[in-house]
Each structure stands twice: as structure tokens, then as C-alpha cells.
Amino acid sequence: MLVVKRGVKLEAYKLFEKIYSEWKRNPHLHFEVPHPVTYTASEETLRRTRVKGKAVLVVYFLMPEQLSEIMYGIKPSVYVEKSAEFLAWLHTLGKAPNYMNVRELQHRHVTRMQTITESCLESHIISEDTACNIESEIKRISEIEDWGPTSIIHGDFNTRNILINRRNLAIIDFELTRHDYSYIDLARFVYNIKLRSNKYLPANENRLDFLASVFLKKYEKLHGNIDQRALVTCYFIELLEQLKTILDSTSMEISGLKGSISNSLIKRNLNYIVKQISHLRKKRKCLQN
């Protein structure tokens, strides 16, 4: 659902109207897209189609396949496959317009990543060594010409915006819909699963990597081979966006036990993000060789 309010770009609303009209023309799609409306109580009604409330998908990805199917009616592997089906469909609706300057788009992403890094360093969220490593990686990324295909993207494709509705999916919150690099949607979904799972329990890396693999393989099957070097670039962009989320979270003062728990969860995710950034740098070197 697109919540039309102050700050939402007209471009996002127009693109969502296009997405909705294309969806209406195809009755065989296995996901739902709500009608574009202004902000009303209907958004809360749609959110109640989740199986057991807001936090269900955090628990959901940590459970074994069989137990998830018994408790929630759908396996995590099926959920990620259906999510890949939606993105593969969305990314075929239209490439970025010819007038869109790809180099300018890259420059905007690079500038934003540099700003996030500087802000995190100034706020002591990351160390000088980590900031230096990130900056050197941003420099390498800025020299790469091909960041992958461009298309209409959802822009905020994460587990909170993908609801389980009668064993199908209902995709909501298209406020960030725009023309951008397609793999940004893939990167956000993969790292949303990993970071949300890691936030609440020590992540089972093998299980999370399995779910990410299922998701990406399904996308490739429907949309064509993924350029791994371009995907790694979009992974890096997404990890910097997650750093920005942590920076914003640390500015909120929460006292007492709730604040202590919040700080602990933030620190766990921060450590995980820094570890993943280091992992991506090594992976990029391997792909270059």
C-alpha cells in the first residue's frame, strides 16, 4: 500500500499506479498488491493479515521448515521463493527511462555512502579503521562502471512489508518506489532476513545462507542470471543503509531496562554489519580475480 502523505514523491505514487494496473491485468499472479489509497485505517486492516502480529516474521525465519508450516501455514523457503517471484515480475515492468543518467545515479549513491560513513565516524558508531576500510571500498565501487540493470524497484523490500495473506503474499508500502538498480531490492531483502534474525538470536549462518540462496536462485530462474559483482556492490550499498538505521537508533534516548536491551541489540547488529562489510570486501577481490 502506498501511504500518501507529506514527503512522498509523486513519482512513487505514479509508478505504484502503474504496478497496480499491471497486476490487475494478470489474474495468475500468486501475490497481492493493494489498491493505491490515501492513508486510512485500511492499512492497519491489511497489516492484521499477518499470521500472529508484527514480530511474527522474526521468529518465523529462525524456525525449522516443518515447524513453520505447522504454526504459520507456510515454510520460510516457500516465502522467500514467492518474494523472488514478485521481484522478478516487478523488475520486468519497465527499465529506467532513457533520460536517466546512470553516472549521476551512481554519484548520488556514492555521495550518500560517504555521508553515512562520515556521520557514523563522528558519532563514534564505527572506529577509524572501519571507516577507512569502508571509504576505500566506496572508492573502488565508484570506479566500477556497471552496477547491474536498472528498473522500477520497490525500494523498501523487507519482511515487514511482505505479509502472509491466505498462504499468498501481500506486498505493501511502496513509498520508496523509483527507478534504480534492480539488485538493491535483492540486497535489502537478503540482509533484512539476516540482520533481523541476528538481532534477536545468534544467527544460524548456514540456515540464513540457505534461504538467501533459495531466494536468489528463484529470481535467476525467472529473471535471468545475476551479475555477482553488481550484486556485491548493491549488498554494500544496503549495509551502509543499515549503518544509517543504527546511527538514527542511537540518537533515541531510551532509559531503564528497555534502553539496555535496545542498546545490546543495536550493538549486536552493528558488529554483524561490520563483519559483513569485511566479508564483502574479500568477496569482491575474489570475483575480480
N, C-alpha and C positions, 0 to 999 in steps of 0.2 A: 504494500500500500504506500502511496506517496502522501506524506503529510504536508499539505501546502500551508506554509507559514512564512513569516519573515525570514529572509536568508536563503530560502530555497530558490535555486536558479530556475528561470523559465525554461532553459534548455533541458533540464532534468525532467520537468513536467511534460514537455513536448515529446521527448524521447520515450517517456513512460506511456504516453498515449499511443505511440507507435507500437511499443511492445505489447500493450493490451490488445490493440486491434489485430495484430498478427496472431496472438494467442487465440483470440475468439474465432479466427478463420480456420484453425486446426483443431478439430474435436478429438484427435487421437493422442494429444499430449498428456503425459502422466504427471502433470503438476498443475497447480492453480495460481493464477495471478489476479489479485483483487481489482475491482474497478477503481479507476482514479477518482478519488473523492477528497474533499477538504477534511480538515481534522474534525472528527466526531467520535462519539462513543463506540462507533463500529470498529475502530482499531482495537479497542480492548476486547470486544466480542471475538474478533479474529484471533487475538492472542490466546484466548481461552481454548482454542482448538488444540493447543499443546496437550500432551497427554497428562502431565501432572505438574503444571506450573512452570515458572520462569527457569528454574535451575535444572530442569529435568535433563537437558542435553549435556550438562557437565557430568552427571552421573552416568548417563547413557553411554558415552564413549569409553568409559572405564570398565563396563560390564562385558562378560563373555557373550558371544553371539546368541547362544541358546537362551540364556537368562534374559537378555534384552528383548528377545522376541516374545517370551512369556510375559514379561512385565509391561512392555511398551508396544508390543504388536508389530515391531519392525526391527530388523538387525542393523547394527551400525554400518556394515558393509553394503547393505541394500540402500541405506540412507545416503551414503556418500556416492553411490552409483547414480541414484536419482538426481542428486545435486549436480553431478557431472553432466547428466543429460540436459538439465536446464541450461547450464552454461554453454554447452556445445550448441544448443539451439539459439540462445541469445546472441552468441558471437557470430552467427551467420546472418543476422538480421540486417547488417549493413556495416561496411567498412567506414573508417573515418572519412569525412569529406575531403575532396582533392585540395581544397584551400587550406587544410590543416597542415601547418609546418611541423614536421616531426622533430627537427632540430630544436625548435622553440619548446616543444613539449618536453623533450629530454632536458633542456636547460631549466625548465620550471621544476622538474623532479630533482635535479642535481642541486639547485638552489635551496629547495625545501630540505633536502637531506643535510646539507651543510648547516642550515639554520638550526635544525633539530640537534645536531651534534654539538654545536657551539652552546646552545641553551642547556643541554644536559651536562656539559662540562662546567659551565658557570654555576650550575645548581649542585654540583658535586654528585650528580647521579652516576656518572662514569668517571673513571680515572683518566689521567693524561695519556697513559699508554694506550688505553682502549680508544680514546678519541683520536689519537694519532693513527691507529690501525684503521679505524673507520674512515678517516679523511683520505688515507692512501687508497682505500678501496673505492671511495667515491671518485677519486681522480681517475682510477683505472676504468671505472664504469663510464665516466664522461667521455672517454676516448673510444668507446665501442660505438659503432655506427648503427648496428641492428639490435634493437631491443625487442624484437618479435613483432607479430601482427598487431594492428590496431583495429578496433571495432567499437560497437556500443558495449559498455560494460555496466554491471550492476553498481560497482563502486564500494559496496559495503557487504560483500557476500560472506557472512559469518553465521554461525549456528543459531544466534539469537534471531536472525531474520529469515530462517528457513524452518517453517513449522510443519509438524506432522498433522495431517488432516485426512482422516479416513484412509489411513495407510498410504496416502499420496503426500506430496509436499505442497505447501502454500508459501510462496515467496513474497515477502513484504519489504517495505522501507527502501524505496528507490530514490531517495533524496539526493544521492551522490551519483546517479546515473549520468554518464557522459561518454564522449568519445575518448578513448585512452588505450593503453596497451592491454590486450586481452588477458595476458598472463597475470596481471595484477589481481584479477578475480580468483585465479587459481591459487596464487600465493597467499592471499588473505584467508581463504578457506582452509588451506593446509595448516597454516600457522595458528589459526584460531582454534582448531582442534587440539594442536599440540600445546599451545600456551594455556588454554582453559583447563586442559587435563592436568598439565604440570602444576598449575596454580593450586589445585585442591589436593592432589595426591602426587607422590613421586611418580613421574611419568614412566610408563612401560614403553620404552622406545621402540621395541620390536613391534608391539601392537599398533602404536601410532604410525610407524613407518608402513605397516601393512595396510592400514586404512588409507594413508596418503597414496600408496601405490595403486590400490583399487580405484581410487578417485581419478588419478591421472591416466591410468590405462583405459578406463571407460571414456574419458574425454578424448584421448587419442583415437580410440576406435571410431568415435562418432565425428570427430573434427579434423583428424589428420595428425601426423607426427608433431610432437612438441620439440621446439628448439631448446635444448637443455641449457645452453649458455644464456639465452634470453630469459629462460625461466629463473635461473640463478640470479640474474640481475633484478627481476621482479621480486624474488624472495628477499633480496637485500633491501629493496625499497620498503617492503612490508615490515621487516624487522625494525627499520628506522621509525616507521609509523607507530609500531608498538612501543618503542622508546618514548615517543611523544606522549602516548597514553600514560605511561608510567610517570613522566615528568608532570603531567597535569594532575595525576592522582596524588603525588607527593605534596602538591600545593594545598591540598584539602586537609584541614586540621580536624582530626577525629581523636577524641580523648578516651581514656579508660581502656577496658579490655577489647572493645571493638576496634579501637585505634591500633592496639598492639597486634591483633590478628591481621588487620589490614596491612600494616607495615611488613609483617612477616610474609604475607602472600605476595606483596609487591616485590620484596627483596628476592624471593624465590624465582619469580618470573624474570626479574632483571638479570639475575645470574644465568638463567636459562637463555635469555636473548643474547647476552654477551658470548656465551658458549656457541650458540648457533651462528653468530656473525663470524667467529673464528673458523667454524666448520665450513661455512660458505666460501671464505677466502681460500681455504685449501682445495675445496671442490673446484673453484674457478681455475686454479692453477693446473689441476689435473685435466680439466676439459680443454685448456689451452694447449696442453702437451698432447 
